[in-house]
Amino acid sequence: MHNTFENLNNQAIQLASEGQYTEAVACFHAALHMDQSNYLVWYNLGVTYRDSGDTEAAKKAMLTAHQLAPEDEDILENLSVLCYLLNSIDEAFYYARKALALNGDNAHIWNNMGVFWFSRQQYTDAAKAFESALAIYPHYTDALINLRDTYEELHNDVGRDECIARLRQLGN
């Protein structure tokens, strides 16, 4: 099999799925040597760096992917989470808002926004974001757990108890 761009990308994805991050990164770099303009390879490289624990390198790769595909919602979502992990909360909000401007019905991004607000102890804003996520996807367990915890911080016992009841209905 020849080392084509596509083969290297696919091989890298396979290696990353097996936890062989060093080898995966090497394959992605070889693919990028053939085509620096493919945003999916940059995205995959960013995900691989993130999964391997190298958040700084993940953000750099994801920023390059974003430059090549500024309207890609998945890239923006990942950038927002990476910024949050790097304690760049303002930047995390910036990318999450850009993603929501593209698709206001993305429950995952609303949930992430809630996490960002919660980390700033802005519980009312966090609750609104988690409620938005649940309005889009009522069975979103993570958002429901996050909302329960937020209601606890807000001393909203009725809301907290409703979240607990819904979690039980979902089998959690």
C-alpha atoms as a printed R data frame, in Angstrom:
    type eleno elety resid chain resno       x      y      z
1   ATOM     1    CA   MET     A     1   0.000  0.000  0.000
2   ATOM     2    CA   HIS     A     2   1.329  3.428 -0.950
3   ATOM     3    CA   ASN     A     3   1.583  6.196  1.603
4   ATOM     4    CA   THR     A     4  -1.043  8.447  0.101
5   ATOM     5    CA   PHE     A     5  -2.548 11.359  1.948
6   ATOM     6    CA   GLU     A     6  -5.770  9.427  2.575
7   ATOM     7    CA   ASN     A     7  -3.964  6.267  3.711
8   ATOM     8    CA   LEU     A     8  -1.834  8.222  6.176
9   ATOM     9    CA   ASN     A     9  -4.878 10.005  7.587
10  ATOM    10    CA   ASN     A    10  -6.802  6.741  7.953
11  ATOM    11    CA   GLN     A    11  -3.806  4.972  9.465
12  ATOM    12    CA   ALA     A    12  -3.382  7.820 11.958
13  ATOM    13    CA   ILE     A    13  -7.017  7.630 13.000
14  ATOM    14    CA   GLN     A    14  -6.676  3.877 13.532
15  ATOM    15    CA   LEU     A    15  -3.492  4.291 15.570
16  ATOM    16    CA   ALA     A    16  -5.091  6.997 17.712
17  ATOM    17    CA   SER     A    17  -8.114  4.784 18.370
18  ATOM    18    CA   GLU     A    18  -5.680  2.154 19.675
19  ATOM    19    CA   GLY     A    19  -3.976  4.691 21.953
20  ATOM    20    CA   GLN     A    20  -0.821  4.834 19.849
21  ATOM    21    CA   TYR     A    21  -0.710  8.611 19.893
22  ATOM    22    CA   THR     A    22   2.963  9.161 19.013
23  ATOM    23    CA   GLU     A    23   2.613  7.026 15.901
24  ATOM    24    CA   ALA     A    24  -0.718  8.663 15.013
25  ATOM    25    CA   VAL     A    25   0.769 12.146 15.291
26  ATOM    26    CA   ALA     A    26   3.650 11.090 13.035
27  ATOM    27    CA   CYS     A    27   1.173  9.854 10.401
28  ATOM    28    CA   PHE     A    28  -0.854 13.066 10.593
29  ATOM    29    CA   HIS     A    29   2.323 15.114 10.137
30  ATOM    30    CA   ALA     A    30   3.293 12.989  7.135
31  ATOM    31    CA   ALA     A    31  -0.177 13.564  5.653
32  ATOM    32    CA   LEU     A    32   0.107 17.297  6.318
33  ATOM    33    CA   HIS     A    33   3.476 17.294  4.583
34  ATOM    34    CA   MET     A    34   1.533 16.210  1.487
35  ATOM    35    CA   ASP     A    35  -1.360 18.650  1.977
36  ATOM    36    CA   GLN     A    36  -1.208 21.451  4.571
37  ATOM    37    CA   SER     A    37  -4.613 22.781  3.547
38  ATOM    38    CA   ASN     A    38  -6.797 19.870  4.635
39  ATOM    39    CA   TYR     A    39  -8.710 21.052  7.678
40  ATOM    40    CA   LEU     A    40  -9.896 17.541  8.581
41  ATOM    41    CA   VAL     A    41  -6.342 16.335  9.110
42  ATOM    42    CA   TRP     A    42  -5.644 19.354 11.319
43  ATOM    43    CA   TYR     A    43  -8.871 18.626 13.194
44  ATOM    44    CA   ASN     A    44  -7.965 14.945 13.620
45  ATOM    45    CA   LEU     A    45  -4.483 15.933 14.772
46  ATOM    46    CA   GLY     A    46  -6.031 18.281 17.333
47  ATOM    47    CA   VAL     A    47  -8.327 15.556 18.642
48  ATOM    48    CA   THR     A    48  -5.384 13.159 18.876
49  ATOM    49    CA   TYR     A    49  -3.271 15.668 20.775
50  ATOM    50    CA   ARG     A    50  -6.231 16.325 23.103
51  ATOM    51    CA   ASP     A    51  -6.765 12.620 23.720
52  ATOM    52    CA   SER     A    52  -3.053 12.167 24.421
53  ATOM    53    CA   GLY     A    53  -3.149 14.954 27.003
54  ATOM    54    CA   ASP     A    54  -1.300 17.642 25.032
55  ATOM    55    CA   THR     A    55  -3.918 20.386 25.261
56  ATOM    56    CA   GLU     A    56  -1.622 23.169 24.033
57  ATOM    57    CA   ALA     A    57  -0.713 21.289 20.845
58  ATOM    58    CA   ALA     A    58  -4.373 20.325 20.413
59  ATOM    59    CA   LYS     A    59  -5.413 23.960 20.505
60  ATOM    60    CA   LYS     A    60  -2.740 24.952 17.966
61  ATOM    61    CA   ALA     A    61  -3.847 22.242 15.543
62  ATOM    62    CA   MET     A    62  -7.519 23.115 16.076
63  ATOM    63    CA   LEU     A    63  -6.796 26.812 15.449
64  ATOM    64    CA   THR     A    64  -5.232 25.887 12.117
65  ATOM    65    CA   ALA     A    65  -8.287 23.766 11.291
66  ATOM    66    CA   HIS     A    66 -10.467 26.753 12.208
67  ATOM    67    CA   GLN     A    67  -8.499 29.065  9.919
68  ATOM    68    CA   LEU     A    68  -9.066 26.622  7.064
69  ATOM    69    CA   ALA     A    69 -12.750 25.986  7.873
70  ATOM    70    CA   PRO     A    70 -14.081 28.924  9.926
71  ATOM    71    CA   GLU     A    71 -17.704 27.776  9.677
72  ATOM    72    CA   ASP     A    72 -17.148 24.254 11.015
73  ATOM    73    CA   GLU     A    73 -19.224 23.838 14.159
74  ATOM    74    CA   ASP     A    74 -17.278 20.819 15.465
75  ATOM    75    CA   ILE     A    75 -14.008 22.700 15.279
76  ATOM    76    CA   LEU     A    76 -15.514 25.639 17.147
77  ATOM    77    CA   GLU     A    77 -16.958 23.357 19.817
78  ATOM    78    CA   ASN     A    78 -13.611 21.636 20.295
79  ATOM    79    CA   LEU     A    79 -11.780 24.961 20.390
80  ATOM    80    CA   SER     A    80 -14.122 26.209 23.097
81  ATOM    81    CA   VAL     A    81 -13.533 23.110 25.229
82  ATOM    82    CA   LEU     A    82  -9.764 23.257 24.711
83  ATOM    83    CA   CYS     A    83  -9.726 26.907 25.761
84  ATOM    84    CA   TYR     A    84 -11.750 26.000 28.849
85  ATOM    85    CA   LEU     A    85  -9.273 23.226 29.695
86  ATOM    86    CA   LEU     A    86  -6.464 25.775 29.353
87  ATOM    87    CA   ASN     A    87  -8.318 28.165 31.710
88  ATOM    88    CA   SER     A    88  -8.946 30.666 28.908
89  ATOM    89    CA   ILE     A    89 -12.617 31.057 29.785
90  ATOM    90    CA   ASP     A    90 -13.223 34.249 27.781
91  ATOM    91    CA   GLU     A    91 -11.823 32.522 24.712
92  ATOM    92    CA   ALA     A    92 -13.939 29.440 25.458
93  ATOM    93    CA   PHE     A    93 -17.058 31.632 25.469
94  ATOM    94    CA   TYR     A    94 -15.943 33.315 22.245
95  ATOM    95    CA   TYR     A    95 -15.704 30.058 20.276
96  ATOM    96    CA   ALA     A    96 -18.856 28.608 21.834
97  ATOM    97    CA   ARG     A    97 -20.821 31.728 20.871
98  ATOM    98    CA   LYS     A    98 -19.471 31.513 17.308
99  ATOM    99    CA   ALA     A    99 -20.649 27.893 17.165
100 ATOM   100    CA   LEU     A   100 -24.079 28.806 18.520
101 ATOM   101    CA   ALA     A   101 -24.345 31.574 15.922
102 ATOM   102    CA   LEU     A   102 -23.957 28.842 13.295
103 ATOM   103    CA   ASN     A   103 -26.334 26.420 15.032
104 ATOM   104    CA   GLY     A   104 -28.332 27.560 18.030
105 ATOM   105    CA   ASP     A   105 -29.800 24.056 18.338
106 ATOM   106    CA   ASN     A   106 -26.559 22.364 19.369
107 ATOM   107    CA   ALA     A   107 -27.309 20.967 22.824
108 ATOM   108    CA   HIS     A   108 -23.659 20.065 23.448
109 ATOM   109    CA   ILE     A   109 -22.506 23.638 22.996
110 ATOM   110    CA   TRP     A   110 -25.284 24.917 25.264
111 ATOM   111    CA   ASN     A   111 -24.175 22.400 27.875
112 ATOM   112    CA   ASN     A   112 -20.573 23.556 27.488
113 ATOM   113    CA   MET     A   113 -21.681 27.160 27.908
114 ATOM   114    CA   GLY     A   114 -23.387 26.131 31.133
115 ATOM   115    CA   VAL     A   115 -20.174 24.513 32.353
116 ATOM   116    CA   PHE     A   116 -18.259 27.695 31.531
117 ATOM   117    CA   TRP     A   117 -20.772 29.830 33.443
118 ATOM   118    CA   PHE     A   118 -20.767 27.371 36.345
119 ATOM   119    CA   SER     A   119 -16.964 27.563 36.550
120 ATOM   120    CA   ARG     A   120 -17.349 31.315 37.036
121 ATOM   121    CA   GLN     A   121 -19.974 30.719 39.720
122 ATOM   122    CA   GLN     A   122 -22.545 32.513 37.565
123 ATOM   123    CA   TYR     A   123 -25.204 29.958 38.371
124 ATOM   124    CA   THR     A   124 -28.225 31.766 36.932
125 ATOM   125    CA   ASP     A   125 -26.560 31.987 33.518
126 ATOM   126    CA   ALA     A   126 -25.380 28.380 33.860
127 ATOM   127    CA   ALA     A   127 -28.938 27.227 34.607
128 ATOM   128    CA   LYS     A   128 -30.265 29.036 31.519
129 ATOM   129    CA   ALA     A   129 -27.641 27.377 29.329
130 ATOM   130    CA   PHE     A   130 -28.342 23.890 30.735
131 ATOM   131    CA   GLU     A   131 -32.086 24.500 30.346
132 ATOM   132    CA   SER     A   132 -31.471 25.462 26.712
133 ATOM   133    CA   ALA     A   133 -29.554 22.214 26.153
134 ATOM   134    CA   LEU     A   134 -32.410 20.226 27.683
135 ATOM   135    CA   ALA     A   135 -35.051 22.089 25.661
136 ATOM   136    CA   ILE     A   136 -33.237 20.837 22.552
137 ATOM   137    CA   TYR     A   137 -32.511 17.333 23.832
138 ATOM   138    CA   PRO     A   138 -34.601 16.416 26.908
139 ATOM   139    CA   HIS     A   139 -32.740 13.132 27.494
140 ATOM   140    CA   TYR     A   140 -29.299 14.747 27.682
141 ATOM   141    CA   THR     A   141 -28.074 13.172 30.909
142 ATOM   142    CA   ASP     A   142 -24.951 15.313 31.325
143 ATOM   143    CA   ALA     A   143 -26.948 18.529 30.995
144 ATOM   144    CA   LEU     A   144 -29.531 17.206 33.451
145 ATOM   145    CA   ILE     A   145 -26.840 16.353 36.007
146 ATOM   146    CA   ASN     A   146 -25.243 19.756 35.477
147 ATOM   147    CA   LEU     A   147 -28.597 21.485 35.879
148 ATOM   148    CA   ARG     A   148 -29.266 19.524 39.083
149 ATOM   149    CA   ASP     A   149 -25.932 20.674 40.495
150 ATOM   150    CA   THR     A   150 -26.598 24.251 39.407
151 ATOM   151    CA   TYR     A   151 -30.032 24.262 41.027
152 ATOM   152    CA   GLU     A   152 -28.336 22.977 44.176
153 ATOM   153    CA   GLU     A   153 -26.015 26.005 44.118
154 ATOM   154    CA   LEU     A   154 -29.015 28.292 43.546
155 ATOM   155    CA   HIS     A   155 -30.885 26.636 46.447
156 ATOM   156    CA   ASN     A   156 -33.670 25.764 44.006
157 ATOM   157    CA   ASP     A   157 -34.873 22.610 45.745
158 ATOM   158    CA   VAL     A   158 -37.892 22.177 43.471
159 ATOM   159    CA   GLY     A   159 -35.765 22.339 40.334
160 ATOM   160    CA   ARG     A   160 -33.125 20.056 41.821
161 ATOM   161    CA   ASP     A   161 -35.769 17.500 42.802
162 ATOM   162    CA   GLU     A   162 -37.285 17.635 39.309
163 ATOM   163    CA   CYS     A   163 -33.854 16.917 37.804
164 ATOM   164    CA   ILE     A   164 -33.390 13.990 40.191
165 ATOM   165    CA   ALA     A   165 -36.797 12.582 39.214
166 ATOM   166    CA   ARG     A   166 -36.010 12.950 35.493
167 ATOM   167    CA   LEU     A   167 -32.639 11.269 35.984
168 ATOM   168    CA   ARG     A   168 -34.360  8.348 37.676
169 ATOM   169    CA   GLN     A   169 -36.792  8.077 34.757
170 ATOM   170    CA   LEU     A   170 -33.799  7.905 32.432
171 ATOM   171    CA   GLY     A   171 -32.279  5.142 34.524
172 ATOM   172    CA   ASN     A   172 -29.509  7.173 36.154
